Amino acid sequence: MLNETDPKVPIQKLQGHHCFACGTDNPIGLNMQFYHRGDMVCSDITLGKNHEGWENMVHGGIISTLLDEVMSWTVLYFKRTFLVTRKMNIKYIRPVPLDVPLTARGKILNETDNAKIDVRGEIVDSENKLFVRSRAEFIMLDEKRLTSVSKGMKQEMMDMFDRFE
């Protein structure tokens, strides 16, 4: 459970990238911003008509993107490592409304010796009403296994890890 007295500490992210969820140079992306609060990584966001599925409800694919990204950043921040999502389960508890301030948050649950990390994610409103819950398994990777990622990008990520508080 989140301790409301824990301060929100902003997490610096890379600039100039096109990731749909967190990229700063994607004109149609979500441009998620992150902060850590205690043992969680969080992102506050309000979604509008461009994110609609059924009328007045956020599209389920956008919701899964929010959860995957906040859980990924949870591992990035606390473990300072490269990773990929191996699997993710989502439980949609109630419809997520448009134009309502929301918080997506992630917390590491378990880490195994073979580089697997289990993470919990959830989306809540400003009154802590739970809309969606998720659990995912991430695999931590050595940078050598990221063959499709440029050396420059890998170095930017390593530099970002060094700047994390």
Long-range contacts (C-beta under 8 A, 24 or more apart in sequence): 2-37, 2-38, 2-40, 2-42, 2-105, 2-128, 3-37, 3-38, 6-37, 6-38, 7-37, 8-35, 8-36, 8-37, 8-42, 9-35, 9-36, 9-37, 9-165, 10-34, 10-35, 11-35, 11-36, 11-41, 11-73, 11-77, 11-164, 12-160, 12-163, 12-164, 13-160, 14-156, 14-157, 14-160, 20-65, 21-65, 21-66, 21-68, 21-69, 22-69, 22-73, 30-62, 30-65, 30-66, 30-69, 32-66, 32-69, 32-70, 32-104, 34-70, 34-73, 34-77, 36-77, 36-78, 37-105, 39-78, 39-107, 39-108, 40-74, 40-105, 40-106, 40-107, 41-70, 41-73, 41-74, 41-77, 41-78, 41-105, 41-106, 41-107, 42-70, 42-103, 42-104, 42-105, 42-106, 43-69, 43-70, 43-73, 43-103, 43-104, 43-105, 44-101, 44-102, 44-103, 45-101, 45-102, 45-103, 45-104, 46-99, 46-100, 46-101, 46-102, 47-96, 47-98, 47-99, 47-102, 48-98, 48-99, 49-98, 51-98, 52-98, 54-95, 56-97, 56-98, 57-95, 57-96, 57-97, 57-98, 58-95, 58-96, 58-97, 58-98, 60-90, 60-92, 63-90, 63-92, 63-96, 63-123, 63-132, 64-88, 64-90, 64-134, 66-104, 66-123, 67-104, 67-106, 67-121, 67-122, 67-123, 67-132, 67-134, 67-136, 68-121, 68-136, 69-104, 70-104, 70-105, 70-106, 70-121, 71-106, 71-119, 71-120, 71-121, 71-134, 71-136, 71-138, 72-106, 72-138, 73-106, 74-106, 74-107, 74-108, 74-119, 74-121, 75-108, 75-117, 75-119, 75-138, 75-140, 76-161, 77-164, 78-108, 79-108, 79-111, 79-117, 79-140, 80-161, 80-164, 81-140, 81-141, 81-161, 82-140, 82-141, 82-142, 82-143, 82-145, 82-146, 82-154, 82-157, 83-117, 83-138, 83-139, 83-140, 83-141, 84-138, 84-139, 84-141, 85-136, 85-137, 85-138, 86-116, 86-136, 86-137, 86-138, 86-139, 87-136, 87-137, 88-134, 88-135, 88-136, 88-137, 89-134, 89-135, 89-136, 90-132, 90-133, 90-134, 91-132, 91-133, 91-134, 92-131, 92-132, 93-130, 93-131, 93-132, 93-133, 94-131, 95-131, 96-123, 96-131, 96-132, 100-125, 101-125, 101-126, 102-131, 109-135, 115-139, 115-140, 115-141, 116-140
